[in-house]
Amino acid sequence: KGGGILNIIIFGKKYDIMHAIQMSELMQFRLMRFILPESTDDYIAALQKGGADMIFVAERGAKGMEAAIAAHDVCPKAALVWFADDEAFGAQSYRINCRYFTAKTVTAEVVDKALSRCLK
């Protein structure tokens, strides 16, 4: 991003993901601004403001799917990461151009894999 601030929206499991991003060697020396919406309405408003570089969705079921679709529709240039609770959502992740999709538990290692895809 040429030394600018990375705007990162995290919807669901905010603190687990934020902590993993902050601790990642890939993000060392990068300026980051976290947007942590508390509700679906706050999330949609954050997307509509624009400027997101990365969007992490970690909500369960249809709520997570709808959040990922909204991210793609509203911020198509942002790197989208979707932590689902069901591998069956994998096909949908391709349709909405996720940089990283998994149904695995959110861990520092999984977040690192996602970040490496987002930073390419």
C-alpha positions as CSV (number, residue, x, y, z in Angstrom):
1,K,0.0,0.0,0.0
2,G,3.0,2.3,-0.4
3,G,3.4,3.2,3.3
4,G,-0.2,4.2,3.9
5,I,-2.5,3.0,6.6
6,L,-4.2,-0.4,6.0
7,N,-7.9,-0.1,6.9
8,I,-9.1,-3.5,8.2
9,I,-12.7,-4.3,9.0
10,I,-13.3,-7.3,11.2
11,F,-16.8,-8.6,11.7
12,G,-17.1,-11.4,14.2
13,K,-14.4,-12.8,16.6
14,K,-13.0,-9.3,16.5
15,Y,-10.4,-9.6,19.2
16,D,-9.0,-13.0,18.3
17,I,-8.5,-11.9,14.7
18,M,-7.2,-8.4,15.6
19,H,-4.7,-9.8,18.1
20,A,-3.5,-12.4,15.5
21,I,-3.0,-9.6,12.9
22,Q,-1.2,-7.4,15.4
23,M,1.2,-10.2,16.3
24,S,1.8,-11.4,12.8
25,E,5.4,-10.9,11.5
26,L,3.8,-10.1,8.1
27,M,2.2,-7.0,9.6
28,Q,5.3,-5.8,11.5
29,F,6.0,-2.2,10.7
30,R,2.7,-1.6,9.0
31,L,0.3,1.1,10.0
32,M,-3.2,-0.4,10.6
33,R,-6.5,1.0,11.5
34,F,-9.1,-1.5,12.8
35,I,-12.8,-1.0,12.3
36,L,-14.7,-3.4,14.6
37,P,-18.5,-3.1,14.0
38,E,-20.7,-4.3,16.8
39,S,-23.8,-5.1,14.7
40,T,-24.8,-5.9,11.1
41,D,-26.0,-2.3,10.6
42,D,-22.6,-1.0,11.9
43,Y,-20.8,-3.4,9.5
44,I,-22.8,-2.3,6.5
45,A,-22.2,1.3,7.4
46,A,-18.4,0.6,7.7
47,L,-18.4,-1.0,4.3
48,Q,-20.3,1.9,2.7
49,K,-17.8,4.4,4.1
50,G,-15.3,2.8,1.7
51,G,-11.6,2.7,2.0
52,A,-11.3,-0.9,3.4
53,D,-8.2,-2.7,2.3
54,M,-9.0,-6.0,4.1
55,I,-12.2,-7.4,5.4
56,F,-12.3,-10.3,7.8
57,V,-15.7,-12.1,8.3
58,A,-16.0,-14.6,11.1
59,E,-19.8,-14.9,11.7
60,R,-21.6,-18.2,11.7
61,G,-24.0,-19.6,9.1
62,A,-26.1,-17.4,6.8
63,K,-25.1,-14.3,8.7
64,G,-21.5,-14.8,7.8
65,M,-22.4,-15.6,4.2
66,E,-24.5,-12.5,3.9
67,A,-21.6,-10.4,5.4
68,A,-19.1,-11.9,2.9
69,I,-21.5,-11.2,0.0
70,A,-22.0,-7.6,1.2
71,A,-18.3,-7.1,1.5
72,H,-17.8,-8.3,-2.1
73,D,-20.7,-6.2,-3.4
74,V,-19.8,-2.9,-1.6
75,C,-16.0,-3.2,-1.5
76,P,-15.0,-5.4,-4.4
77,K,-11.3,-4.2,-4.4
78,A,-10.8,-5.1,-0.7
79,A,-9.1,-8.4,0.1
80,L,-11.9,-10.5,1.6
81,V,-11.2,-13.3,4.2
82,W,-14.1,-15.5,5.3
83,F,-13.9,-17.8,8.3
84,A,-17.0,-19.9,8.0
85,D,-18.4,-22.6,10.2
86,D,-19.2,-24.9,7.3
87,E,-17.1,-26.0,4.4
88,A,-20.2,-26.1,2.2
89,F,-19.9,-22.3,1.9
90,G,-16.6,-22.8,0.0
91,A,-18.3,-22.7,-3.4
92,Q,-19.9,-19.3,-2.5
93,S,-16.4,-18.0,-1.5
94,Y,-15.2,-18.5,-5.1
95,R,-18.2,-16.7,-6.5
96,I,-17.4,-13.6,-4.3
97,N,-13.7,-13.7,-4.9
98,C,-12.5,-14.4,-1.4
99,R,-8.7,-14.1,-1.0
100,Y,-8.9,-16.8,1.7
101,F,-11.7,-19.0,2.9
102,T,-11.6,-21.7,5.6
103,A,-14.0,-23.5,7.9
104,K,-11.1,-24.1,10.4
105,T,-10.9,-22.5,13.8
106,V,-9.5,-19.0,13.9
107,T,-5.9,-19.4,15.0
108,A,-2.8,-17.2,14.6
109,E,-1.5,-19.7,12.0
110,V,-4.7,-19.5,10.0
111,V,-4.8,-15.7,10.1
112,D,-1.1,-15.7,8.9
113,K,-2.1,-17.8,5.9
114,A,-4.9,-15.4,5.2
115,L,-2.7,-12.3,5.5
116,S,-0.1,-13.8,3.2
117,R,-2.8,-14.1,0.5
118,C,-4.1,-10.6,1.1
119,L,-0.7,-9.0,0.8
120,K,0.1,-10.6,-2.6
